[in-house]
Amino acid sequence: MINTKLYSKQITNNDQKLIVLVTIIIPVYGNLNLTKKCVSSILKIKSKIPFELIIIDDASQDATPDYLRYISRQYPFVRTLRNEKNSGFAVACNRGAAISRGKYLLFLNNDTVPLPGWLDALVEVAERDERIAVVGAKLLYPNGTIQHAGVLFRNFPFPLNPFHVYAGKPSDFPEANVERDYDVVTAACMLVRRDVFEKMGGFDERFVNGYEDVDFCLRVREAGYRVVYTPKSVVYHLESATPGRFDHSIPNIRLLHNRWMGKVNYVLKKEPRVTVVIVNYNGWGDTLEALSSVFMKERYERFNVVVVDNASKIDLSNEIKAFCDDVGRSYYRVTENVPSHAEFKGEVFFKRLGVNKGFGGGCNEGIKMALAWGADYVWLLNNDTIIGDLAMYYLVSLAEYFQNVAIVGSQLRCYPDVEKVQFDGSSVSYRGISEAKDVEKILNVSFVSGASMLIKSDFLRSYGLLREDYFLYFEDNEICLRARRCGFEILYNPLSVVYHKGGSSIGDFMESPISNYYGIRNSLFFYEEFYKNHVWDCVDYIQRSVLPKLVSKGDVLGLEAALEAIKDFLQNRKGPRESVTDGEEGFRESLSGNQPHYANLLNSLLRLQAALLRDPGRQGIIRAYFDTVRTLISLRIEGRRSDRVGE
């Protein structure tokens, strides 16, 4: 029972200090109507517990300051503070705690409505045992169902994900009406011993509007104290009404995981099976470094790795085997017959191809093995990457959480300059994006980079693997677009961080002849097929940016590769540059009556190409060349449009 006599006499001295048992601390930011309703409900409830009320205005822009001045004049036990800038829940609560007088601190959201007996029930539990440092209430949604009855952890949708037990159940759900210890209770209504709060250093202010209470409760438990939930204290809660409540969710999650992964128990959902596919081409040093990061940085357990060698000059499979021996992983060399079974216990499979099949073809070799083994996901990972902590876990957990997602991609950062963002969900730059957008937000996007791309196996089985006719570049764009056109979503998860060297096999994008060739040719094929209006932008970019840059550098080989790319596109040739697939027959049929005109224009283009290579600086030749290119593309588009009408 509560010793109310000890605290029942409130004495006012010269400093107008009140002797109180509980200091109720309410941080507010706007939402004045909610604050009024919360404070009014507290004042109306009769309680034996002497309390004071501290309201911290976290730089509200509405009429909140006027109301707080009024309420503090009306009631001597109400004090108010104002932050000049919005600092978040932890800072506001810590500031309130610093001027508190009570033995207990009661942190309360302003979007709550306490019911009679709420305060007495919390204090009664705390007074029962000095080891009880934190007591949480039962929180109800406005419709009367349970929002909070204690917090547990599970491993999805994040590797360490706190969740409200019995959320959505009726308020009289039997299991939710039993007092018990938990690892965590919510600070939407949380009673804390002030001496313990001070001993713990208060809320960690690195958390901003999220997980401050989770981290605090875990630190309390780690220090040997108890965290208790009582169903006798009941509060209605309009969850997360504060503006900007989730603006910092990604940094908060990352901080929580860095501190507490492996230290708390959680409800385990069986991990899906993942095959990591890494394609190597003359980059064994990078490949071994990528493999090493997977086994050193990842805590995900149910996966295996397929390394596909795209006919590199040297067969270094022995190095892969030696690496596996060093890290204690099983190694299998795949020749003609693919093993019929995989255990998904971190084993590594190596397959060396007789010919270079490009990025798409190499990835597909690994994907086919993964599908044969029953993998739930395939993670395409460039060999010139180093993964961040839990990169795979974050990808899989998000894909599992959203059922309509086909592909999830990582945030890419430059390496070794890891502060620069290379892919932010909308833009890609090997040198780093000057103004990266939404770096710390999970986004529904149009594409993600194939340097780190998780794909659901069910999607691959139903809608096909990567395009192999591109050979290099735009395979990732195409499969993302295909997924979206089939009604699936593509997600960007910045929690999954992968450091990407970029261009280790063939140089930076559009910075080598081979990159110029595939970048130009495949961009034209891609935009012509999927975004015809943008194909003209692509041609303008080549004329105004790519060509002048090559000419100014005197890069004859790069210029020749760029012009060959345009020619092969116009002749509908795909595949590797050394042995392009001649698509002339079917293509010429699509031109219908424009065949002779197209052929004549193409011959003119070849003459202009030769002249341009002899004298790259002649503006008249450049203009004539690109005018001819635009006319040829118009004929291609018109021919394909007529083809569809005929169908």
C-alpha positions in Angstrom: 0.0 0.0 0.0 1.1 3.6 -0.6 2.2 5.5 2.5 0.1 8.5 1.7 0.6 10.1 5.1 4.2 10.7 4.2 3.3 12.8 1.3 -0.2 14.0 2.0 0.9 17.3 3.5 1.9 19.8 0.9 4.0 22.6 2.6 4.6 25.9 0.9 7.8 27.7 2.1 9.3 31.0 1.1 10.5 29.5 -2.2 7.0 28.3 -2.9 8.3 24.8 -3.2 5.8 21.9 -2.8 6.6 18.6 -1.2 5.5 16.1 -3.8 5.7 12.4 -4.4 5.4 12.5 -8.2 6.5 15.0 -10.8 4.5 14.6 -14.0 6.5 15.7 -17.0 4.7 16.5 -20.3 6.7 17.6 -23.3 4.6 19.4 -25.9 5.1 20.6 -29.5 2.0 22.2 -30.9 -1.3 20.3 -30.9 -2.7 22.7 -28.2 -6.1 21.0 -28.2 -4.5 17.7 -27.2 -2.5 19.4 -24.5 -5.6 21.0 -23.0 -7.5 17.8 -23.0 -4.6 15.9 -21.3 -4.0 18.5 -18.6 -7.8 18.9 -18.0 -8.1 15.2 -17.4 -5.2 15.1 -15.0 -6.7 18.0 -13.0 -10.2 16.5 -12.8 -9.1 13.2 -11.4 -9.0 13.0 -7.6 -5.8 11.3 -6.4 -4.2 10.7 -3.0 -0.9 11.2 -4.6 0.6 14.7 -4.2 2.1 15.7 -7.5 3.5 18.6 -9.5 3.1 19.1 -13.2 6.0 20.3 -15.4 5.1 21.1 -19.0 8.0 21.7 -21.5 7.1 23.6 -24.6 9.4 22.4 -27.3 9.2 25.5 -29.4 5.6 25.3 -30.3 4.4 27.6 -33.1 0.7 27.8 -32.1 -1.0 29.3 -29.0 0.6 26.8 -26.6 2.8 29.4 -24.9 -0.2 31.6 -24.0 -2.1 28.6 -22.6 0.9 27.5 -20.5 1.3 31.0 -19.0 -2.4 30.9 -18.1 -2.3 27.4 -16.5 0.8 28.1 -14.5 -0.8 31.2 -13.0 -3.9 29.3 -12.1 -2.2 26.3 -10.4 0.9 26.7 -8.1 1.9 23.1 -8.7 2.1 23.6 -12.5 5.4 24.9 -13.9 6.4 25.5 -17.5 9.6 25.7 -19.5 10.1 26.7 -23.1 12.8 25.5 -25.5 13.7 28.1 -28.1 14.2 25.5 -30.7 12.6 22.1 -31.2 14.9 19.5 -29.6 12.8 16.4 -29.3 11.4 14.2 -26.7 14.6 13.2 -24.8 15.9 16.7 -24.5 12.6 18.1 -23.3 12.1 15.3 -20.8 15.6 15.6 -19.4 15.1 19.3 -19.0 11.9 18.7 -17.1 13.5 16.1 -14.9 16.4 18.5 -14.0 14.0 20.8 -12.1 11.7 18.1 -10.7 11.0 17.7 -6.9 9.3 14.4 -6.7 10.6 11.0 -5.7 9.1 9.7 -8.9 9.1 11.1 -12.4 6.1 10.4 -14.6 6.7 11.0 -18.3 3.4 11.5 -20.1 2.6 12.3 -23.7 0.4 15.2 -24.4 -1.8 13.1 -26.7 -3.0 11.0 -23.7 -6.2 11.0 -21.5 -5.6 9.3 -18.1 -8.5 7.5 -16.5 -9.3 7.6 -12.7 -6.9 5.7 -10.6 -4.1 5.8 -13.1 -1.5 7.6 -11.0 -2.3 5.7 -7.7 -1.9 2.4 -9.5 1.6 3.3 -10.9 2.9 4.5 -7.6 1.5 1.5 -5.7 3.5 -0.9 -7.8 6.7 1.2 -7.5 6.4 1.5 -3.7 6.2 -2.3 -3.4 9.8 -3.0 -4.2 12.8 -0.6 -4.4 14.2 -2.7 -7.3 11.2 -1.6 -9.4 12.6 1.4 -11.2 10.1 1.7 -14.0 6.4 1.2 -14.2 4.3 1.3 -17.3 0.5 1.7 -17.8 -2.0 0.0 -20.1 -2.6 2.3 -23.1 -5.8 2.1 -25.2 -6.6 3.4 -28.6 -9.6 5.8 -28.8 -11.7 2.8 -29.9 -10.9 1.0 -26.7 -8.5 -1.6 -28.1 -5.1 -2.1 -26.6 -2.2 0.0 -27.9 0.4 -0.9 -25.2 0.5 -3.7 -22.6 4.3 -4.1 -22.5 7.0 -4.3 -25.2 8.8 -7.3 -26.6 11.3 -7.7 -29.4 11.2 -9.7 -32.7 13.6 -9.9 -35.6 11.3 -8.5 -38.3 10.8 -6.0 -39.9 14.1 -5.0 -38.4 16.8 -7.2 -36.9 15.9 -5.9 -33.4 12.3 -4.6 -33.6 10.4 -3.6 -30.4 6.7 -4.2 -30.7 3.6 -3.7 -28.5 2.3 -6.9 -27.0 -1.4 -7.6 -27.6 -1.8 -4.5 -29.7 -5.3 -4.4 -31.2 -6.7 -6.8 -28.7 -9.8 -5.9 -26.6 -9.1 -4.0 -23.4 -10.3 -6.9 -21.3 -8.0 -9.4 -23.1 -7.0 -11.7 -20.2 -3.3 -11.9 -20.9 -3.1 -8.1 -21.1 -4.6 -7.7 -17.7 -1.8 -9.4 -15.7 0.9 -7.4 -14.0 4.3 -8.6 -15.2 8.0 -7.7 -15.8 9.0 -6.6 -19.3 12.2 -5.5 -20.9 10.5 -2.3 -22.0 7.4 -0.2 -21.4 6.5 2.9 -23.3 7.3 6.4 -22.1 4.0 7.6 -23.4 3.1 6.9 -19.8 6.0 5.8 -17.7 6.8 6.2 -14.0 10.5 6.2 -13.1 12.4 6.5 -9.8 14.1 9.9 -10.0 17.3 8.6 -8.3 17.5 5.8 -10.9 16.8 8.2 -13.8 19.7 10.4 -12.6 21.9 7.4 -12.1 21.2 6.3 -15.7 22.0 9.7 -17.0 18.4 10.3 -18.2 17.2 9.6 -21.7 20.0 9.4 -24.3 19.6 12.6 -26.3 21.1 11.0 -29.4 17.7 9.4 -29.9 15.4 11.9 -31.5 11.6 11.2 -31.0 12.0 7.5 -31.1 13.4 4.6 -29.0 14.6 6.8 -26.1 12.3 4.8 -23.8 13.4 1.5 -25.3 17.1 2.3 -24.7 16.4 3.7 -21.2 14.5 0.6 -20.1 17.1 -1.7 -21.4 19.8 0.3 -19.5 17.7 0.1 -16.4 17.3 -3.7 -16.7 21.0 -4.0 -17.5 21.8 -2.2 -14.2 19.7 -4.8 -12.3 16.4 -3.0 -11.8 13.0 -4.1 -12.7 10.6 -2.8 -15.4 7.0 -3.6 -14.6 3.7 -3.3 -16.5 0.5 -2.8 -14.6 -2.9 -3.1 -16.2 -4.5 -1.2 -13.3 -3.3 2.1 -14.7 -5.2 2.9 -17.8 -4.6 5.8 -20.2 -6.1 6.5 -23.7 -3.4 7.3 -26.2 -3.7 9.0 -29.6 -0.4 7.5 -30.8 2.3 9.6 -32.5 0.4 12.8 -33.1 3.4 15.1 -32.8 4.5 16.6 -36.1 7.8 15.2 -37.4 7.5 12.2 -35.0 9.2 9.8 -37.5 11.7 12.2 -39.2 14.6 10.6 -37.4 13.5 7.0 -37.4 16.4 5.6 -39.4 19.2 7.1 -37.3 17.3 6.0 -34.2 17.0 2.4 -35.4 20.6 2.3 -36.3 21.7 3.6 -32.9 19.4 1.1 -31.1 20.8 -1.8 -33.1 24.4 -0.8 -32.6 23.9 -0.7 -28.9 21.6 -3.6 -28.2 21.9 -6.3 -30.9 22.8 -9.6 -29.3 22.0 -8.4 -25.8 18.3 -8.8 -25.6 15.9 -11.8 -26.1 13.4 -11.6 -28.9 10.5 -13.5 -30.5 12.3 -15.3 -33.4 10.7 -15.6 -36.8 12.5 -18.2 -38.9 14.8 -16.5 -41.3 14.1 -16.8 -45.0 16.7 -18.5 -47.2 19.0 -16.1 -49.1 21.6 -16.8 -51.8 24.2 -14.1 -52.3 25.3 -13.9 -55.9 28.7 -12.2 -56.6 30.0 -12.0 -60.2 33.7 -11.7 -60.7 35.6 -10.5 -63.7 39.4 -10.0 -63.3 38.8 -8.6 -59.8 39.8 -11.3 -57.3 41.2 -8.9 -54.7 37.9 -7.1 -54.6 35.9 -10.3 -54.6 37.7 -11.7 -51.6 37.3 -8.4 -49.8 33.5 -8.5 -50.5 33.3 -12.1 -49.3 35.2 -11.2 -46.2 32.8 -8.4 -45.4 29.8 -10.6 -45.8 31.1 -13.1 -43.2 32.5 -10.4 -40.8 29.7 -7.8 -40.9 26.5 -9.9 -41.3 24.6 -11.5 -38.4 22.0 -13.0 -40.7 22.5 -16.8 -40.6 20.4 -18.6 -43.2 22.3 -17.8 -46.4 24.9 -19.1 -48.8 27.1 -17.5 -51.4 27.6 -18.2 -55.1 30.6 -16.7 -56.7 30.4 -16.7 -60.6 33.6 -16.1 -62.4 33.0 -14.5 -65.9 35.9 -16.2 -67.7 38.6 -14.1 -65.9 42.2 -14.3 -67.2 43.3 -16.3 -64.1 41.4 -19.0 -62.3 41.9 -18.3 -58.6 39.4 -20.7 -57.3 42.0 -22.0 -54.9 42.1 -18.6 -53.3 38.4 -18.8 -52.7 38.8 -22.3 -51.2 41.6 -21.0 -48.9 39.4 -18.2 -47.8 36.6 -20.5 -46.9 39.0 -22.7 -45.0 40.2 -19.7 -43.0 36.7 -18.6 -42.0 35.4 -22.1 -41.4 32.9 -22.2 -44.3 32.2 -25.1 -46.6 33.4 -24.7 -50.2 32.0 -26.3 -53.4 33.3 -26.0 -56.9 30.4 -26.3 -59.4 31.2 -27.7 -62.8 28.6 -29.1 -65.1 26.1 -30.5 -62.5 24.7 -28.0 -60.0 24.3 -29.5 -56.5 20.7 -30.4 -55.9 20.7 -29.3 -52.3 22.0 -26.4 -50.3 21.9 -26.1 -46.5 22.0 -22.3 -46.3 24.6 -22.3 -43.6 27.1 -19.9 -45.0 28.5 -22.4 -47.6 30.3 -20.9 -50.7 29.8 -22.2 -54.2 32.2 -21.3 -57.0 31.4 -21.6 -60.7 33.8 -20.6 -63.5 32.3 -19.8 -66.9 34.0 -20.6 -70.2 32.9 -17.3 -71.7 32.1 -13.8 -70.3 28.3 -13.6 -70.1 28.3 -10.0 -68.8 26.6 -8.8 -65.6 23.2 -10.2 -66.4 24.4 -13.5 -67.7 26.8 -14.0 -64.8 24.1 -13.1 -62.2 21.6 -15.4 -63.9 24.0 -18.4 -63.4 23.9 -17.8 -59.7 20.1 -17.0 -59.7 19.3 -20.3 -61.4 21.2 -22.2 -58.7 19.5 -20.2 -55.9 16.0 -21.0 -57.4 16.9 -24.7 -57.7 17.8 -24.8 -54.0 14.6 -23.1 -53.0 16.0 -19.8 -51.9 13.4 -17.3 -50.8 15.6 -14.3 -51.9 18.6 -13.6 -54.1 20.9 -10.8 -53.1 22.9 -9.5 -56.1 26.1 -8.0 -54.7 28.8 -6.4 -56.8 32.3 -7.8 -56.2 33.7 -4.4 -55.6 31.6 -3.7 -52.5 32.1 -3.9 -48.8 28.9 -4.4 -46.8 28.0 -2.4 -43.7 26.8 -4.0 -40.5 23.6 -6.1 -41.0 23.2 -5.0 -44.6 21.6 -8.3 -45.6 19.4 -8.4 -42.5 17.9 -5.0 -43.2 17.1 -5.9 -46.8 15.4 -9.1 -46.0 13.5 -7.9 -43.0 12.0 -5.0 -45.0 11.1 -7.3 -47.9 9.4 -9.7 -45.5 7.4 -6.9 -43.9 5.8 -5.7 -47.1 4.2 -8.4 -49.1 3.9 -6.5 -52.4 7.6 -5.8 -52.6 9.6 -7.5 -55.3 13.0 -5.7 -54.9 14.8 -3.9 -52.1 18.0 -2.0 -52.5 20.7 -0.6 -50.3 22.1 2.8 -49.7 25.4 2.9 -51.5 28.4 4.9 -50.2 31.7 5.7 -51.8 34.8 3.8 -50.8 37.1 4.7 -49.3 35.4 8.1 -48.9 32.5 6.6 -46.9 30.9 10.0 -46.1 29.9 10.4 -49.7 26.6 8.9 -50.8 26.7 7.1 -54.1 23.1 6.1 -54.4 20.3 7.8 -52.3 17.2 6.1 -53.8 16.9 8.4 -56.7 20.4 9.3 -58.1 23.6 7.4 -58.7 27.1 8.9 -58.9 30.3 6.9 -58.5 32.0 10.1 -57.2 29.3 10.9 -54.7 26.1 12.8 -55.0 26.6 16.5 -54.2 23.2 16.9 -52.5 21.9 13.5 -51.6 18.2 13.5 -50.9 16.2 11.6 -48.2 19.4 9.7 -47.2 17.8 8.4 -44.0 14.3 7.6 -45.2 12.8 4.3 -46.4 11.5 5.1 -49.9 9.2 3.6 -52.5 11.3 4.2 -55.6 11.4 3.5 -59.3 14.7 1.7 -59.2 17.6 0.6 -57.0 21.2 -0.1 -57.9 22.2 -3.6 -59.0 25.4 -3.2 -56.9 23.2 -4.3 -53.9 19.8 -5.6 -54.9 17.6 -8.1 -53.0 15.0 -9.8 -55.3 12.2 -12.1 -54.2 12.6 -15.5 -55.7 8.8 -15.8 -56.4 9.1 -12.7 -58.6 12.0 -14.2 -60.5 10.2 -17.5 -61.0 7.1 -15.8 -62.4 8.5 -12.8 -64.3 12.0 -13.9 -65.4 15.6 -13.3 -64.6 17.9 -10.4 -65.6 18.2 -9.3 -69.3 21.3 -10.8 -70.8 21.2 -9.0 -74.2 22.3 -5.7 -72.5 25.5 -7.5 -71.3 26.5 -4.6 -69.1 24.5 -1.7 -67.6 20.8 -1.1 -67.3 19.9 -4.7 -66.4 19.0 -3.4 -62.9 16.9 -0.6 -64.3 15.1 -3.0 -66.6 14.2 -5.5 -63.9 13.0 -2.8 -61.5 10.8 -1.3 -64.2 9.5 -4.8 -65.1 8.6 -5.3 -61.5 6.7 -2.0 -61.2 4.8 -2.6 -64.4 3.7 -6.0 -63.0 2.3 -4.2 -60.0 5.1 -4.7 -57.5 6.9 -2.1 -55.3 10.6 -1.3 -55.2 11.9 -0.1 -51.8 15.1 1.7 -50.9 16.3 0.9 -47.4 19.1 3.3 -46.1 19.6 1.1 -43.0 21.3 -1.4 -45.4 24.6 0.4 -46.2 27.0 -1.0 -48.8 30.3 0.7 -49.7 30.9 0.6 -53.4 34.3 1.2 -55.1 32.6 1.6 -58.4 33.9 0.5 -61.8 36.7 -1.8 -60.5 36.4 -4.2 -63.5 36.0 -1.7 -66.4 36.6 1.7 -64.8 34.1 4.4 -63.7 30.8 4.8 -65.6 31.4 6.5 -68.9 35.1 6.9 -68.1 36.6 4.1 -70.3 35.9 3.0 -73.9 34.1 -0.1 -72.8 32.0 1.8 -70.3 31.2 4.5 -73.0 30.1 1.8 -75.4 27.7 -0.1 -73.1 26.5 3.0 -71.3 25.5 4.8 -74.5 24.2 1.8 -76.4 22.1 0.3 -73.6 20.7 3.7 -72.5 19.4 4.2 -76.0 17.9 0.7 -76.1 16.4 1.1 -72.6 14.8 4.5 -73.2 13.5 3.6 -76.6 11.8 0.5 -75.2 10.4 2.0 -72.0 10.5 5.8 -72.1 10.4 6.9 -75.8 10.1 10.6 -74.9 13.4 10.4 -73.0 15.4 8.9 -75.8 15.7 12.4 -77.2 17.1 13.7 -73.9 19.6 10.8 -74.1 20.7 11.9 -77.6 21.0 15.5 -76.5 23.1 14.5 -73.6 25.4 12.5 -75.8 25.8 15.4 -78.2 26.2 18.2 -75.7 28.1 16.5 -72.8 29.6 13.1 -73.7 31.0 13.9 -77.1 32.6 17.3 -76.2 34.2 15.8 -73.2 35.8 13.0 -75.2 36.9 15.5 -77.9 38.4 17.9 -75.4 40.4 15.0 -73.7 41.6 13.7 -77.1 40.1 10.3 -76.2 40.0 8.8 -79.6 39.3 5.3 -78.3 36.4 6.6 -76.2 35.0 8.6 -79.1 35.2 5.5 -81.4 33.4 3.4 -78.7 30.6 6.0 -78.4 30.0 6.2 -82.1 30.1 2.4 -82.4 27.5 2.2 -79.6 25.2 4.5 -81.5 25.7 2.6 -84.7 25.0 -0.8 -83.1 21.9 0.6 -81.5 20.6 1.9 -84.8 21.4 -1.6 -86.3 19.6 -3.2 -83.3 22.7 -5.1 -82.3 22.9 -6.3 -78.7 25.1 -8.6 -76.5 28.9 -8.2 -76.0 30.7 -5.7 -78.1 33.1 -8.2 -79.5 30.3 -10.4 -80.8 27.1 -8.4 -81.1 24.0 -10.3 -81.9 22.8 -9.2 -85.4 19.1 -8.3 -84.9 18.8 -6.9 -88.5 16.3 -9.3 -90.0 13.5 -8.8 -87.5 14.3 -5.2 -87.1 14.2 -4.5 -90.9 10.8 -6.2 -91.0 9.5 -3.7 -88.4 10.7 -0.8 -90.6 8.2 -1.9 -93.3 8.2 0.6 -96.2 10.9 2.7 -94.6 13.6 0.1 -95.1 15.3 1.7 -98.2 15.2 5.2 -96.7 16.6 3.9 -93.3 19.4 2.0 -95.1 20.4 5.0 -97.1 20.4 7.2 -94.0 22.4 4.6 -92.1 25.1 4.6 -94.9 25.2 8.4 -94.6 25.7 8.1 -90.9 28.6 5.7 -91.3 30.3 8.2 -93.7 29.7 11.0 -91.1 31.1 8.7 -88.4 34.3 8.2 -90.4 34.6 11.9 -91.0 34.0 12.7 -87.4 36.8 10.3 -86.3 39.1 12.0 -88.7 38.2 15.5 -87.5 36.4 15.4 -84.2 36.2 19.1 -83.8 34.2 19.9 -86.9 30.9 21.3 -85.6 29.2 21.0 -89.0 29.9 17.3 -89.1 28.7 16.9 -85.5 25.4 18.6 -86.2 24.9 16.6 -89.4 25.8 13.4 -87.6 23.2 13.9 -84.8 20.5 15.2 -87.1 20.9 11.9 -89.0 20.8 10.0 -85.7 17.5 11.7 -84.7 15.9 11.0 -88.1 16.9 7.3 -87.8 15.4 7.0 -84.3 12.2 8.7 -85.5 11.9 6.0 -88.2 12.6 3.3 -85.7 9.9 4.5 -83.4 7.4 5.0 -86.3 8.2 1.5 -87.5 7.6 -0.1 -84.1 4.4 1.9 -83.6 3.1 0.6 -87.0 4.1 -2.9 -85.9 1.9 -2.6 -82.8 -1.0 -1.2 -84.8 -0.8 -4.1 -87.2 -1.0 -6.6 -84.3 
